[in-house]
Amino acid sequence: MRFQRCLKRTCRPSLPILIGLLALLASADPLLAKGPQKELPMLVSVSDLAAEPGQYDGHRVVVTGRVRSMEMQIGRRGSEYLMLTLEEDSPTSSGTIQPVQVFSPTLPKVQEGDHALVQGVYHKEGKQAGRFFDHFVDAEVILRN
């Protein structure tokens, strides 16, 4: 009996609001599930990054090159990361192309001397592991090429 009184008096005006709210949530659900879209990475060379660092600063890139060196480092808070030096595959006759530093929180399956493909965000300058660096890639993926 109380339920019938509720339907007649107070609940009916709320029913359209409730239906509207449910419709809004149903239409917003796909937007919430996707999250922000990542930009597609740009295919660049080590020499491209050295020649025009401002053009790629803050953007996702895919860069290939030869791994000159690999070193495990410890950040200011004690976390370990790997720092690779990636140089141009085929250096120019002048040989003055600046290699790019690559930072990775995981140990990739590459070794010194291997050709590698690195995907990540390029930074002209910035802070990594509590230290300031110039000309580096914060790696998402490192593969042997």
N, C-alpha and C positions, 0 to 999 in steps of 0.2 A: 504494500500500500504506500509506503514511503517512497518507493521507487517511482510509482506512478505520479505522485505529487511532484517529485523532482523533475520528471519529464515535462510536466505541465507548466511549472513556474520558473525555476531557476536554471535548469540545465539546458533548455532549448536555445536560449540566446548564446550560450557558450559553444554550442555544437558547430556553428559555421566558423567560429574562430579556431576551434580545434582542427577542423578539416583543412582550413587554410594553412595553419601551422604545419600540419603533416605534409601537405602538398609542397610547401616551401622546403622542408627538410628533405623530402624525397628528391627534389630537383637540385638541391645543393650538394647532395651526397657524392656524385661523381666529381665535382670540383674539389671537394675536400680530400678524396681518395688519391687524386693525381699529385697534389702538391705542386710546388713551383717547378717549371720546366727548366732543364739544363740546356744551355746553348750547345749547338753542335761544335765539335772542335775543328780548328783550322789546321790544315796540313802545312807545316812550315819546316824549314831547315835551320840548322844551327846558325848559318850565316844570315838568314832572314831575321832571326831574333837579335843578332848582334848589330845588324845594319839599321833596323827600325824597331827598337825595343818599345817605344811609346805606342806603336800601332797595336801591339799584342798584349800590352800590360793589362792584367786582370781578366784575360780571355782564356778559354780552354783551347789548348793546342795539342797536336800530335807532331812530335819531332823525332827524327831518326838520326842516329850517329853511332860512332864507335866509343865504347866505354874506355876512357883513359885510366880512370882510377875509381876505387870503391873504398869507403872508410866507414866503419861504425862510429857514430858520434853519440855523445850523451848531452841531452838538453839541460837547461838550467834547473829544471825540476826533477832531473834524474831519469827521464824517459829516453830510451834508445831510439835512434833513427839511422837510416843509411843515407850517406851523401855520395852521389856518383858525379863524376865529371864526364860530360858527354861532349865529344868533339866532332867536327865535320867529318863525314865519311871520306870524302876526297878533298883534302886541303888544296887551296889555290896555290899558285906559284909563289905568292908573297908569304903564305903561311901565317898570316896575322889574324885569323878569325878567332875571336874570343870564344872559348868553350862555355857551355852552359852548365850550371850546377843543378842537380836533380835531388830532391829530398823525398825519401820514401819511409813510411812507418813500418813497412814489411820488407823482408829479404826476398828480392826477386831472383829468378833463375837465370841470371846473367853473370858473367865473369869479366874481368878486365880483358880487353881486346875483342870482346864480342860486339857485334852490331846489335843495337837495341832500338826498340820502338817505345817511346814514352808518351803517355797521354796524361795531361794534367793542366793546372792553371799556371800560366806564366806571369812572373812578377818582375818588373824592371828593378824594383827595390822593395824591401819589406823585412818583416821580422819573421824568423823561423826558429822554433825551439828556443826562444828567448834571446836570440842574437840577430843583428842586422846583417843582411846579405844583399848583394846586387846581382841581377841577371840570373834568376833561378826559376825552376819549375817545381811546383808542389805536386808530386806525382799521384795519380789515381791508379794507373796501370803501367807496369814495365814488362815488356816481353822481349825475348830474344828474337831478332829479326833474321 
